[in-house]
């Protein structure tokens, strides 16, 4: 009965090569992926690579009786802006308050810096406004008495449905239309509205009135002033676009600019806001299963659903372009889909989306409900010089610490230190390749705290080796030979290593959840290296130790192996020479053993 038990015990260490092959394949695959991606170095944070620092100043909405600038709203705004620029939370863009009414946003230099800056710039309230008039983005020419005979020429630069129809080119109207799906959602045909208003019957008989559309004349001074602003507005001028809706209340009509599906600027006259960003519960960019195109799905709150249903009911009864509703953020029209049916709690915006444009619009809808309006006060470029000096000092400190660890391992564990050093190198290679690949994958950036996390991980990894080595040495002290000592020591060491790493990982996870900015970089790196420690110990250190136990240098307890029984204080007889008592040969003399 003893023979099967012995065979079963030896089966576990019998194939350590499989684990070593697995870790080798993983290293080759990660290294190959790193070179194929074109990124051979980790993405650096703003403190190491430089970047952009943006200062945003909070402003109250026009007409508010009580200031909304308070710590609660400022912290809410920080959280929303942080979600915008950080995505998964590990791109290390820093968002923090400064004083009572300022927010500082530090964006690291990298591939997503431009996109992140655009997200930071769109920090005003989000509104849904009905479209009253749409025109080309250039200033509208003033009608004159001499224009009656030149109406045909003047109409060339503006959209004219009648003339487009006469040409027969099929471009009389490029306005996206909405149709209900089986779920009752709106499906539009474009990201931006590319529309011109339908001419009234009274306008068709005069060439003089076939120019760019303008709001209906009114004797109301406020309306006349709005008409004048609309006529003079040049949406191709960035300065004019930024000031188009300044000082306008949500309950007032306004003018705004936006790009159509062809990427051309258009200007709008918009009615009072029917909904705002707080009425949006969620928005996601997804792929429509039927068309295979990118779409944006919106879900509204209970209150927002009622407002949205009422608004779409009114819009669906209007003609183009008055059946459109504009999604306005920071005074600019992000999208202007049209509606031809009453909608309820959700809607689907579809059209010529790319994945990036769909995600940008979904992000605007999801995080557009800021409690305050922010204006970009200053934009400065951050130099990496100071961070580079700190990194240099940190790397020197890390190198000194690593050297001391290696010296300790060599002096105390002698031959076993080779296994520990090889394990450290494998862990370092895995950590480096993963950090490099995670840069473009989840926008992970390596900053100074993250470097500190990697240095701290050296101690965690070395601690796992020491636990295992000491368990093996304890077994040798009890008189066992090396091969059974390794297998008996492993279960006990494994439990200790797992408990220790679990505590470290839990601390890193909690730190990552409750903090923001640079501290998250430290927590993320610590958690990542802790997981890699488990992988390295299980798939490299233990199998390598099993193989080394078969070598005479270690198995015979050479004095430089770190497993010399005499040096460890093992007392004879060693169990490998013990003889069965009560045999015909009589008891064995311990000295002879």
Buried (B, 14 or more C-beta within 10 A) or exposed (E): EEEEEEEEBEEEBEEBEEBBEBBEEBBEEBBEBBEEEEBEEBBBBBBBBBBBBBBBBBBBEEEEEEEBBBEEBBEBBBEBBBBBBBBEBBBBBBBEBEEEBBBBBBBBBBEBBEBBBEBBBBBBBBBBBBBBBBBBBBBBEEBEEEBEEEBEEBBEEBBBBEBBEEEEEEEBBBBBBBEBBEEEBBBBBBBBBBBBBBBEEEBEEEBBBBBBBBBEEEEEEEBEEBBEBBBEBBBBBEEBBBEBBEEBEBEBBBBBBBBBBEEBBBBBBBBBBBBBBBBBBEBBBEEBEEEEEBBBBBBBBEEBBBBBBEBBEBBBEBEBBBBBBBBBBBBBBBBBBBBBBBBBBBBBBBBBBEEEBBBBBBBBBBBBBBBBBBBBEEBEEBEBEEBBEBBEEBEEEBEEBBEEBBEBBBEEBBBBBBBBBBBBEBBBBBBBBBBBBBBBEEBBBBBBBBBBBBBBBBEBBBBBBBBBBBBBBBBBBEBBBBBBBBBBBBEBBBEBBBEBBEEBBEBBBEBBEEBBBBBBBBBBBBBBBBBBBBBBBBBBBBBBBBBBBEEEEBBEBBEEBBBBBEEEEBEEBBEEEEEEEEEEEEEBEEEEE
